[in-house]
Amino acid sequence: MAPGGTAVPDLTARQLADLPLTNRHLTQYERHNLAVVLRDYYVAEGSHIDAPTFVNSFAKDGVFNDVVAGQAYRGEALGTVLPYMKSLFSDVHRDLKRITVNGDVVSIELSIDGTFDGQLQTPAGVIKGKGQRVAAPTADFWYLQDGKVEKFNCFVGYTKMYSDMGVTSDWASAVNQH
């Protein structure tokens, strides 16, 4: 149990050994916080999306900020994030590169990987995936309290993601506008 009586998962020594941790000397409290975050990544994977578990990991007033896109999700809107990613990349997966845990903060360098086999709605129309492999560099910062996510700030490398999806920047039209 985390402070406040909230039930959270725990990590075995073997699970911890397999993680790219920057510090292997975590307190029990830090291990619990990390377990909450890892559970959220697990339920966000393409083969076993579980939006209710993801939503329930957040505090009542918790927020997920897609910082680069300028989007914030709260309450039930949190449940739309995972199905949306799966609609773009049916096999969406997070490749965790480096994990730092410091009390109530879990910072993770990762890549959001998948096959672009869905459809992306854009202002210019719909872009249909053709099976392109995508690896979007990402930095996630999770802020927890009492075993619940208070704030999750996600910084996705959209330029790289869109490039992998076959979307190229039209620099010439931007230059010609000026």
C-alpha positions in Angstrom: 0.0 0.0 0.0 1.1 3.5 -0.7 0.5 6.3 1.7 -3.2 7.0 2.0 -4.0 3.3 1.6 -4.0 3.2 -2.2 -3.2 -0.3 -3.6 -0.4 -0.2 -6.1 1.5 -2.9 -7.9 5.0 -3.9 -6.9 8.1 -4.8 -8.8 10.2 -7.9 -8.3 14.0 -7.8 -8.1 14.1 -9.5 -11.5 11.8 -6.9 -13.1 13.9 -4.1 -11.6 17.1 -5.7 -12.9 15.7 -5.7 -16.5 15.0 -1.9 -16.5 17.3 0.8 -17.8 17.4 2.6 -14.4 19.8 5.4 -13.7 19.8 4.5 -10.0 19.2 1.0 -8.8 18.8 2.0 -5.1 15.1 2.8 -5.0 13.1 3.1 -1.8 10.0 1.0 -1.5 7.9 4.1 -2.1 9.9 4.9 -5.3 9.4 1.3 -6.5 5.7 1.6 -6.0 5.6 4.9 -8.0 7.6 3.3 -10.8 5.3 0.3 -10.8 2.3 2.6 -11.3 4.0 4.2 -14.3 5.1 0.9 -15.8 1.6 -0.4 -15.4 0.3 2.6 -17.4 2.8 1.9 -20.2 1.7 -1.7 -20.2 -2.0 -0.9 -20.6 -1.1 1.5 -23.4 0.5 -1.2 -25.6 -1.2 -2.2 -28.8 -2.0 -5.8 -27.9 -3.7 -5.0 -24.6 -5.0 -1.4 -24.5 -6.8 -0.9 -21.2 -8.1 2.7 -21.0 -10.1 2.2 -17.7 -6.9 1.1 -15.8 -5.0 4.0 -17.3 -7.7 6.5 -16.3 -8.0 5.0 -12.8 -4.3 5.5 -12.2 -4.8 9.3 -12.2 -5.9 11.3 -9.2 -9.3 12.9 -9.3 -7.9 16.1 -10.7 -5.0 14.5 -12.5 -3.9 15.6 -16.0 -2.1 14.2 -19.0 -0.4 17.0 -20.9 0.7 16.3 -24.5 3.0 19.3 -24.2 4.3 19.6 -27.8 0.8 19.3 -29.2 -0.6 21.7 -26.6 -3.3 19.3 -25.5 -4.4 18.5 -21.9 -6.6 15.5 -20.9 -8.5 15.2 -17.7 -11.2 12.9 -16.3 -12.9 10.7 -18.8 -11.0 12.4 -21.7 -7.9 10.5 -20.4 -9.6 7.4 -21.8 -9.4 8.7 -25.3 -5.6 8.9 -25.5 -4.9 5.2 -25.7 -7.5 4.2 -28.4 -6.4 7.2 -30.5 -2.7 6.0 -30.5 -3.9 2.5 -31.3 -6.0 3.8 -34.2 -2.7 5.2 -35.7 -0.4 2.4 -34.8 -2.1 -0.9 -34.1 1.0 -2.4 -32.6 2.0 0.7 -30.6 4.8 0.0 -28.1 7.0 2.1 -25.8 10.8 1.3 -25.9 12.1 2.6 -22.5 15.6 3.9 -22.9 16.4 5.5 -19.5 14.4 5.7 -16.3 15.1 8.0 -13.4 13.0 7.8 -10.2 13.3 10.6 -7.6 10.6 10.3 -4.9 7.3 11.3 -6.5 8.8 12.0 -9.9 9.5 9.4 -12.6 11.3 10.6 -15.7 11.6 8.4 -18.7 13.4 8.8 -22.0 11.7 6.5 -24.5 10.6 5.9 -28.1 7.0 5.5 -29.1 7.2 2.8 -31.8 4.7 1.2 -34.1 3.5 0.6 -37.6 1.5 3.4 -39.2 -1.4 1.4 -40.4 -4.2 3.7 -39.3 -5.4 7.1 -40.5 -4.3 10.6 -39.3 -6.8 13.4 -39.7 -5.0 16.6 -40.7 -6.2 20.1 -41.7 -5.4 19.1 -45.3 -7.3 15.8 -45.1 -6.7 12.2 -44.1 -3.3 10.6 -44.3 -3.6 6.8 -44.6 -0.9 4.6 -43.2 1.0 2.3 -45.5 2.8 0.2 -43.0 5.6 2.7 -42.3 7.6 1.9 -39.1 7.6 4.8 -36.7 10.0 5.5 -33.8 9.1 8.8 -32.1 11.6 10.1 -29.5 9.8 11.0 -26.4 10.4 12.3 -22.9 7.8 11.6 -20.2 7.6 13.2 -16.7 5.2 11.6 -14.3 4.4 13.3 -11.0 2.7 11.1 -8.5 1.2 11.5 -5.0 0.0 8.7 -2.8 0.2 6.2 -5.7 -1.8 8.3 -8.1 -0.7 10.3 -11.1 -1.2 14.0 -10.4 0.4 15.1 -13.7 1.9 13.4 -16.7 3.8 15.6 -19.1 4.6 13.9 -22.4 7.0 15.5 -24.9 6.7 13.6 -28.2 9.1 14.3 -31.1 6.3 14.9 -33.6 8.7 16.1 -36.4 10.4 12.7 -36.4 7.1 10.8 -36.0 5.5 12.6 -38.9 8.6 12.1 -41.0 8.5 8.4 -40.3 4.8 8.5 -41.3 5.7 10.0 -44.7 4.7 13.5 -43.9 7.3 16.0 -45.1 7.6 19.6 -44.1 6.6 21.9 -47.0 9.3 24.5 -46.4 8.9 26.1 -49.9 5.3 27.0 -49.3 6.2 28.6 -45.9 9.0 30.6 -47.6 6.7 31.7 -50.4 4.1 33.0 -47.8 6.6 35.6 -46.7 
